[in-house]
Amino acid sequence: MASTLDWDEFRLVKAIADARSLVGAAEALNLNHSTVFRRLAAIENDVGARLFERSRAGYQPTEAGEEMIALAGVMAESILGFERRVAGRDAKPTGELRVTAVDSVAIGLLAPILTRFRAANPGVQVDLIIAEQTLNLSRRDADVAIRGANDPPESLVGRRICAIRWAVYCTPAMASEHGGRVVAAAPWVGFSSAPARAKRWTDEKIGPRRQVCAVNSVLAMAAMAAAGLGATVLPCFVGDRHPGLVRVGGVVPDLDVDLWLLTHADLRHSARVRAFIDFAGAELAFARNLIEGVTAEAA
């Protein structure tokens, strides 16, 4: 081997393996295609072996490539673990804090909380990541997750706030038209993806024929329902405050899900993470009646 390889070379090989292409690796590493091509050629020259074979399925690792990729994975996990442990030792709440939540929680609950948190902790810069998919806190895709989960991963620690409760909502006109038969007879706005529990309930209770529209965003569902497209189920903190909607019936116990503030165990002693969880936890607990749907009368 002509020279000693460093982490950047291992990271590049792993990126090519993950993407199965030079273009995908270039995008992941924020490089251009020609740079990745040249660096791969240089690495292969240094190790004295081909690391990938090009096929119709993309870049396939050779035996030597598989060894390097496996080692790159171990190195990446070690680096991430070190970063989490070091991040957990900061003495005061400063620096970047990555928080992830779904759109309904971010807009319906979190916006005023972040404003007050920043006023109390001006040294913390919040990066709010709105994502329906579950981000990997072990890989530090986010530092704190505000998540609905009845069984949060064992690798995470945090605080349960309360139950997120759901109910049926529609326009006043639709409620008047169908009376007590909204669930049985009204057109419906359903889910195209998560949350899985609400999608399953809708598929079972409403069926496919009355679902006139499928949406992958709770806030978009509320907007569709308020426009008169159909009835739907929504978290009470969304539906009860929407000016164009009324609640039909009581909460739906089958849709209850716990609201958690979660972080990785290595970050629980980080000053900025601890400050945010304590602050946001108290604020969300104060809004418990709204989240649990006890503040509105059903139509």
N, C-alpha and C positions, 0 to 999 in steps of 0.2 A: 504494500500500500504506500503510495508516494507521499501522502500527507495525512495529518490527523483530521478526522471529520468532526465537525461541531454540530450543535443542536439544530442550526438552520438547515443543514443538509438532511438530517433525519426528518425534520418537519416537512421539508419539501417532498421527500419520498413518500411519507405518510399521506400528504395531501393528494398526491397523484393516485395513490392506492384507494383513498376514500372516494375520489371523484371519478376514477377510472379514465381520466383524460387529462391532458395538459391544460386545456382551456378551463376546465373546472378547477384544477389546482391553482391556476393563475388567478382566477376570481377569488378563491378562498384566501389566498396569500396577498392579494392586492398587488400582483405583479402582472407583467404582460407575457403573452404566450411565448415569445422568442426568448425571454429571460429564463423561463422555466425549462425550455428545451435545451438551452446552453448549459444551465446548471446541472440538469440531469446527466447530460453527456460528460460533464466534468467529474461528477460523482462516480459514474460508472468507470471512468478512466482511473480515478483514484483507487477504487476498490478492486479494479481489474476483473470485473464481471458485469454482465448485463443484469439489470434489476427488473426490467419489464420486457414483455413481448407484446407487440401490438397485434390485436385481433379484431374481428368484427364487433366483439363485445367491448372493445376499448383496451386500455392498458392493463395487462394481466401480469402480476408479479411472478418472477422466476423464483427458484428456490432461494437464491441469494437475496432477492428482493423481499421474500417473506420473512427471512431472518431479520433484515434491517427494519422492516415495518413492525415486527413484534417488539424489537428493542425500542423503536420510536414510541410505541404505545406505553411501554413501561416508563420511559423518560417523561412523556407528557403527563402521566398520572403523578409522577414524583414532583414535577414542577408545579402542577396544580395544587397538590397537597401542601407544598411549601408556601405557595402564595396565600392559600386559605389560612394557614397557621400564622403567617406573618401579619396578614390583614387583621387577624383576631387580637393582635397585641397593641393596636393603637391606643393611646392614652386618652384622647379627647375626640369628640365627634367632629372630624374634619374629613375632607376628601370626597370622592365619588361614591354614591350609594345607588346600586342598581336594584330597582323594585319592579316586579312584574305582577300584573293583574289582568283580568279580562276587561273588556270595554265597559261593561255595565258597572263593575265595581270601581274602575278607574274614574269614570265620569260621574256615576251616581253617588259614590261615597267618598272617593279619595281626594278629589280636587281641593275642597276646602281644608282637608286635613293636611295636605302637603303645604298649603299656604301657611298655615299656623306652625307646622313643623319647621319650615324654613325660617320663619320669624324667630323661633326659639333657638335654632341651630344654623346660623348664617354661614358657618364654615363647611356645611355639607352641601354638595351639588347632587341633586337627585336626577338619575336617568330612569325615567318611567318607561317600561317596555310593556306595551299593550299586546297581549298574545293569547289566543285561544288555546294553543298547544301548551303542554307542560314543559317549562324550561328546566334544564338540568342545573340544579344548584351545586351539585358536586363539581361540575366543570366551570362554575362561576359564570354561567350565562346570566345569572342574576344573583344578588346577595340576599334579597328578601322576596318571598312570594306571598301574596295575599290570595288565598286559594280556597275554593270550595272542595272539601274532601272529607269523607267519612273514615277513610283509612289512609292517612298521610304516610309517606315512606318512612321506614324506621331510621334511615340515615339522616333525617331532618328533625330539628327540634323547634319548638315554638309555643304558641299560645292559642287555645281555642277561644273564640270570641262568643259565638252564639250560633243558633241555627239560621240558615238562610231559608225562608219559607216562600213558597210559590202559591199563586192562585190564578184563576181564570179571569181574563179581562177582554172587554170588547167596547165598542162605542155605545153610548146611551141608546141610540136608535136601534142597534142590533139587539141589545138587551131587551128593549121594549118589544121588538118584533118576535123574538123567540121565547120570551119569558123564562120559565124554568127549564127550557129545553135547549139552552145554548150549547152545552156539551153534546147533546144528542142530535142536534139538527143544524147548527150554524156552520157556515163555511169556516175553514180553519187555516191559520198560518202556522206551519210546522217547522221542524228543525231539519236542516240538511246535514248536520254533524252534531258535535258536542253542544251542550252537556248531555251525556249519555242517558242519565236517569230521566230527564224531561223528554228526550226524544223517544225513549222506550214507552213512557206513559202515553204520549201523544199517538204513537203508532198503535198502541193497544186500545185506547179509548176512542180514538177518532177514526182510525183506519186510513188507508191511502186515498180513498175516493173523495173525501171531503177536504183534504188538504190541498188548497188552491195555490199555495205558494210555500216553498221551503227556503229557509234563511239560515245563515250560519253566524248571525250576530243577534244577541238579545236586544240591543238598542234598535237595530233595524226591524226586528219583529214588532217591537212596541210601535214604531212609526207606521208599519204596514197595518197593524190592527187599528191604530188611531185614524188611519185614512179610510177605514171601513172595509178593508179587503177581507178580513175574517177575524174571528176570535182567536185567542192564543193563551198560553200559560206564560207568566212572567214572574221574576222575583218580586216580592211585594214592595221592596224599596224602589223598584222601577215603576211598576204598574200603579201603585197608590198615589204617586206624585205626578203621573202623566195627566195633563189637563184634558186630553181627548178620550180618556178611558175610564170605565167604571169596573169595579170588581164584581164578579158574578159568583155568589156562594162564598164559602169560607176558604181557608187555606187548604191545600192538598197535601196531607201528611206524607203520601208516598214520594213526594218530591223534596222533602227536607234533606239538606246537606249542611254539614258543619262549615263555618267560616273560620279559617286558620290564618295566622301570621307565622310563616315558617322561614327558617334559615338553616344552613349547614352547621353541624355541631362545631366545626372548627372556627366558625365565625361568631359564635354566640357571645364571646367576650369582647368582640370588636365594639369600640365605643359608639361608632356611628350606627352600627346594626342594633346594638342594645338600646340606644336612644330612640331610634325609629320604632322598634317593636314596642317599647314601653309607651311612647307617645301615641302612636297609631292605635295600639291596643286599647288605651283608655278612651280615645275618641270614638272608636268603633263600638265599644261597650256602651258609651253614652247614647249611641244611635240604635241600641238593641231593639226597642219597640218597633222602630221603622223596619229594621231588617227582618224581624220575626212576624211582621204583618199584623200587629195588634192595634194599629192606630187608625185604621180605616173601616168604615162600615160597608158591608157587601150590598150590591144592588138587589 
